[in-house]
Amino acid sequence: MATYGGAAAYRSREGLSTRPGASSDEIQLRIDPMHGDLDDEITGLRSQVHRLRNVAQEIGTEAKFQNDFLNQLQMTLIKAQAGVKNNVRRLNKSIIQNGANNVVHVVLFALFCFFLVYLWSKMSRK
């Protein structure tokens, strides 16, 4: 296969051939008029490019939608985190003001409930 400045012509397909140009970076393309199916190929390529452009636009639209969704989700999480932080702060302040007395009452109530469920399960077996 010849490179850009090569002396030998590179024949890519029927009707197309390359030959070296004036400078080593140029390629001249000669189209053989005997092969008229190039218009069909150009039309096919044009439709493929159009479809690819539509796919690229859809990908861009989807990416923008998902980016907006992630930004909204991030803001929601930040607000939820701030709410939890405020509630923990208020709970700590309440425990400090009222002492640990409330926690003891809750634990005792839970033990009493478990004891009642235990007694009920023992009585229901008899």
Backbone as CSV, one residue per row, in Angstrom:
resi,resn,N_x,N_y,N_z,CA_x,CA_y,CA_z,C_x,C_y,C_z
1,MET,0.850,-1.154,0.000,0.000,0.000,0.000,0.902,1.224,0.000
2,ALA,0.595,2.177,-0.802,1.441,3.360,-0.933,1.048,4.399,0.104
3,THR,2.000,5.210,0.541,1.732,6.283,1.489,1.428,7.557,0.725
4,TYR,1.268,8.657,1.449,0.834,9.897,0.828,1.743,10.378,-0.299
5,GLY,2.924,10.349,-0.253,3.764,10.897,-1.309,4.304,9.828,-2.240
6,GLY,3.766,8.642,-2.185,4.322,7.522,-2.930,4.190,7.689,-4.431
7,ALA,5.036,7.027,-5.170,5.028,7.124,-6.617,3.942,6.253,-7.218
8,ALA,3.609,5.164,-6.542,2.601,4.267,-7.089,1.213,4.744,-6.677
9,ALA,0.272,4.636,-7.587,-1.105,5.039,-7.299,-1.774,3.958,-6.457
10,TYR,-2.633,4.387,-5.565,-3.358,3.448,-4.705,-4.779,3.364,-5.235
11,ARG,-5.199,2.196,-5.598,-6.538,2.000,-6.142,-7.403,1.428,-5.037
12,SER,-8.372,2.234,-4.533,-9.164,1.827,-3.385,-10.352,0.961,-3.781
13,ARG,-11.057,1.288,-4.830,-12.178,0.512,-5.328,-12.324,0.803,-6.812
14,GLU,-13.298,0.183,-7.406,-13.493,0.433,-8.830,-13.880,1.886,-9.043
15,GLY,-13.221,2.542,-9.918,-13.549,3.914,-10.253,-12.836,4.952,-9.438
16,LEU,-12.176,4.591,-8.358,-11.455,5.548,-7.524,-9.978,5.193,-7.528
17,SER,-9.161,6.190,-7.727,-7.729,5.965,-7.603,-7.089,7.246,-7.105
18,THR,-5.982,7.094,-6.437,-5.272,8.264,-5.918,-3.964,8.402,-6.653
19,ARG,-3.498,9.601,-6.676,-2.164,9.854,-7.226,-1.536,10.959,-6.406
20,PRO,-0.241,10.969,-6.325,0.429,11.974,-5.489,0.185,13.376,-6.014
21,GLY,0.017,14.316,-5.078,-0.199,15.705,-5.438,1.109,16.457,-5.522
22,ALA,0.974,17.771,-5.546,2.152,18.621,-5.666,3.005,18.531,-4.405
23,SER,2.375,18.519,-3.257,3.150,18.387,-2.023,2.919,16.992,-1.467
24,SER,3.701,16.618,-0.482,3.609,15.262,0.044,2.363,15.056,0.899
25,ASP,1.688,16.142,1.337,0.499,16.019,2.166,-0.795,16.002,1.364
26,GLU,-0.726,16.150,0.054,-1.931,16.205,-0.764,-2.194,14.872,-1.427
27,ILE,-3.467,14.597,-1.592,-3.888,13.431,-2.379,-4.911,13.924,-3.376
28,GLN,-4.754,13.564,-4.610,-5.748,13.909,-5.613,-6.616,12.687,-5.851
29,LEU,-7.906,12.924,-5.964,-8.852,11.841,-6.159,-9.440,11.964,-7.554
30,ARG,-9.379,10.874,-8.287,-9.940,10.855,-9.636,-11.091,9.871,-9.627
31,ILE,-12.262,10.327,-10.086,-13.441,9.483,-10.120,-13.687,9.050,-11.548
32,ASP,-13.776,7.753,-11.724,-14.018,7.190,-13.053,-15.506,7.301,-13.345
33,PRO,-15.895,8.012,-14.407,-17.325,8.191,-14.699,-18.022,6.899,-15.139
34,MET,-17.292,5.839,-15.362,-17.890,4.588,-15.789,-18.689,3.940,-14.651
35,HIS,-18.321,4.250,-13.468,-19.005,3.666,-12.310,-19.900,4.729,-11.695
36,GLY,-21.169,4.718,-12.053,-22.111,5.758,-11.651,-22.821,5.478,-10.341
37,ASP,-22.455,4.431,-9.622,-23.146,4.112,-8.371,-22.639,4.942,-7.201
38,LEU,-21.768,5.897,-7.474,-21.263,6.752,-6.389,-22.355,7.651,-5.835
39,ASP,-23.289,8.081,-6.680,-24.398,8.907,-6.187,-25.218,8.142,-5.159
40,ASP,-25.442,6.864,-5.421,-26.184,6.050,-4.460,-25.419,5.923,-3.145
41,GLU,-24.110,5.751,-3.239,-23.298,5.639,-2.028,-23.291,6.945,-1.255
42,ILE,-23.229,8.064,-1.981,-23.235,9.375,-1.318,-24.575,9.591,-0.630
43,THR,-25.653,9.213,-1.290,-26.974,9.346,-0.677,-27.078,8.472,0.568
44,GLY,-26.557,7.245,0.497,-26.564,6.359,1.660,-25.748,6.919,2.803
45,LEU,-24.587,7.467,2.472,-23.742,8.069,3.517,-24.424,9.284,4.134
46,ARG,-25.100,10.060,3.305,-25.795,11.245,3.816,-26.888,10.821,4.807
47,SER,-27.629,9.768,4.472,-28.680,9.318,5.396,-28.080,8.747,6.675
48,GLN,-26.946,8.063,6.575,-26.286,7.546,7.782,-25.792,8.677,8.668
49,VAL,-25.228,9.712,8.046,-24.758,10.867,8.814,-25.941,11.545,9.498
50,HIS,-27.063,11.647,8.793,-28.265,12.258,9.376,-28.740,11.443,10.579
51,ARG,-28.777,10.117,10.462,-29.187,9.272,11.584,-28.217,9.392,12.753
52,LEU,-26.921,9.421,12.448,-25.930,9.560,13.523,-26.072,10.901,14.232
53,ARG,-26.385,11.943,13.470,-26.579,13.257,14.084,-27.793,13.233,15.005
54,ASN,-28.868,12.577,14.565,-30.060,12.463,15.416,-29.768,11.667,16.680
55,VAL,-28.991,10.592,16.554,-28.625,9.797,17.730,-27.778,10.643,18.681
56,ALA,-26.841,11.400,18.139,-25.991,12.253,18.982,-26.828,13.306,19.706
57,GLN,-27.832,13.865,19.028,-28.695,14.853,19.671,-29.529,14.203,20.775
58,GLU,-30.018,12.991,20.535,-30.779,12.280,21.568,-29.897,11.959,22.774
59,ILE,-28.663,11.563,22.524,-27.732,11.286,23.623,-27.487,12.560,24.430
60,GLY,-27.317,13.675,23.741,-27.119,14.949,24.428,-28.322,15.340,25.271
61,THR,-29.525,15.140,24.724,-30.744,15.456,25.458,-30.875,14.572,26.694
62,GLU,-30.605,13.281,26.524,-30.693,12.343,27.657,-29.652,12.681,28.720
63,ALA,-28.442,13.032,28.296,-27.388,13.383,29.253,-27.780,14.633,30.041
64,LYS,-28.382,15.630,29.358,-28.808,16.849,30.048,-29.915,16.525,31.057
65,PHE,-30.874,15.680,30.655,-31.959,15.298,31.555,-31.415,14.592,32.793
66,GLN,-30.505,13.644,32.597,-29.950,12.907,33.737,-29.102,13.813,34.620
67,ASN,-28.396,14.763,34.027,-27.599,15.706,34.813,-28.506,16.577,35.676
68,ASP,-29.617,17.054,35.095,-30.575,17.847,35.874,-31.175,17.016,37.006
69,PHE,-31.508,15.750,36.700,-32.067,14.868,37.720,-31.079,14.655,38.863
70,LEU,-29.817,14.432,38.531,-28.796,14.233,39.571,-28.608,15.495,40.406
71,ASN,-28.672,16.656,39.769,-28.556,17.905,40.527,-29.716,18.074,41.503
72,GLN,-30.944,17.743,41.059,-32.101,17.821,41.952,-31.976,16.817,43.096
73,LEU,-31.510,15.616,42.786,-31.326,14.596,43.812,-30.286,15.037,44.837
74,GLN,-29.220,15.648,44.356,-28.177,16.132,45.262,-28.727,17.221,46.186
75,MET,-29.536,18.141,45.645,-30.121,19.187,46.476,-31.082,18.587,47.512
76,THR,-31.842,17.579,47.113,-32.754,16.919,48.046,-31.981,16.259,49.177
77,LEU,-30.894,15.597,48.844,-30.070,14.946,49.873,-29.433,15.960,50.810
78,ILE,-29.011,17.085,50.279,-28.421,18.126,51.122,-29.465,18.657,52.105
79,LYS,-30.714,18.873,51.609,-31.778,19.355,52.490,-32.124,18.314,53.551
80,ALA,-32.176,17.047,53.153,-32.487,15.984,54.118,-31.396,15.879,55.174
81,GLN,-30.150,16.002,54.747,-29.037,15.934,55.692,-29.113,17.087,56.686
82,ALA,-29.451,18.272,56.194,-29.575,19.425,57.093,-30.728,19.207,58.078
83,GLY,-31.840,18.632,57.604,-32.970,18.364,58.494,-32.613,17.357,59.574
84,VAL,-31.913,16.294,59.199,-31.500,15.286,60.184,-30.551,15.905,61.202
85,LYS,-29.646,16.725,60.716,-28.686,17.370,61.619,-29.410,18.275,62.619
86,ASN,-30.401,19.021,62.139,-31.168,19.891,63.050,-31.958,19.075,64.061
87,ASN,-32.568,17.969,63.613,-33.340,17.137,64.546,-32.448,16.478,65.592
88,VAL,-31.269,16.034,65.204,-30.333,15.453,66.173,-29.901,16.509,67.177
89,ARG,-29.679,17.716,66.702,-29.283,18.806,67.603,-30.401,19.111,68.606
90,ARG,-31.652,19.151,68.113,-32.781,19.404,69.024,-32.968,18.257,70.008
91,LEU,-32.791,17.024,69.545,-32.920,15.867,70.428,-31.847,15.903,71.514
92,ASN,-30.622,16.211,71.138,-29.544,16.312,72.129,-29.839,17.417,73.142
93,LYS,-30.349,18.560,72.649,-30.676,19.665,73.546,-31.795,19.255,74.500
94,SER,-32.794,18.528,74.002,-33.907,18.070,74.836,-33.430,17.085,75.891
95,ILE,-32.545,16.172,75.511,-32.014,15.203,76.475,-31.204,15.911,77.553
96,ILE,-30.448,16.920,77.169,-29.636,17.647,78.142,-30.534,18.440,79.094
97,GLN,-31.593,19.077,78.550,-32.481,19.883,79.392,-33.313,19.017,80.337
98,ASN,-33.848,17.907,79.825,-34.732,17.065,80.642,-33.971,15.950,81.347
99,GLY,-32.723,15.843,81.079,-31.928,14.770,81.663,-32.187,13.479,80.903
100,ALA,-31.582,12.432,81.371,-31.731,11.130,80.728,-32.959,10.410,81.252
101,ASN,-33.805,11.128,81.987,-34.994,10.549,82.589,-35.942,9.969,81.537
102,ASN,-36.109,10.665,80.406,-37.015,10.198,79.358,-36.523,8.884,78.754
103,VAL,-35.243,8.761,78.577,-34.677,7.551,77.983,-34.924,6.366,78.906
104,VAL,-34.789,6.571,80.208,-35.037,5.498,81.177,-36.495,5.067,81.105
105,HIS,-37.405,6.029,80.999,-38.828,5.694,80.894,-39.115,4.875,79.629
106,VAL,-38.526,5.223,78.532,-38.742,4.495,77.277,-38.215,3.070,77.393
107,VAL,-37.036,2.904,77.994,-36.457,1.566,78.156,-37.331,0.715,79.076
108,LEU,-37.791,1.289,80.164,-38.664,0.552,81.082,-39.981,0.170,80.397
109,PHE,-40.547,1.055,79.626,-41.784,0.750,78.912,-41.567,-0.393,77.923
110,ALA,-40.436,-0.395,77.199,-40.130,-1.463,76.248,-39.981,-2.798,76.965
111,LEU,-39.297,-2.812,78.135,-39.155,-4.048,78.906,-40.511,-4.545,79.397
112,PHE,-41.367,-3.643,79.832,-42.692,-4.018,80.277,-43.506,-4.635,79.131
113,CYS,-43.403,-4.046,77.941,-44.120,-4.588,76.768,-43.612,-5.977,76.417
114,PHE,-42.314,-6.170,76.425,-41.755,-7.498,76.131,-42.212,-8.519,77.187
115,PHE,-42.267,-8.089,78.441,-42.717,-8.984,79.513,-44.179,-9.382,79.316
116,LEU,-45.024,-8.436,78.917,-46.426,-8.739,78.647,-46.569,-9.716,77.478
117,VAL,-45.803,-9.508,76.417,-45.851,-10.413,75.264,-45.368,-11.794,75.674
118,TYR,-44.367,-11.875,76.527,-43.852,-13.162,77.010,-44.930,-13.897,77.811
119,LEU,-45.564,-13.194,78.740,-46.621,-13.813,79.543,-47.794,-14.263,78.663
120,TRP,-48.181,-13.448,77.721,-49.273,-13.788,76.823,-48.957,-15.039,75.997
121,SER,-47.690,-15.155,75.510,-47.313,-16.346,74.732,-47.303,-17.592,75.608
122,LYS,-46.914,-17.473,76.883,-46.928,-18.624,77.793,-48.369,-19.069,78.095
123,MET,-49.259,-18.110,78.295,-50.639,-18.430,78.615,-51.387,-19.007,77.414
124,SER,-51.029,-18.570,76.213,-51.751,-19.045,75.027,-51.364,-20.476,74.663
125,ARG,-50.262,-20.993,75.155,-49.830,-22.374,74.874,-50.587,-23.384,75.712
126,LYS,-51.113,-22.977,76.837,-51.799,-23.908,77.770,-53.207,-24.186,77.344
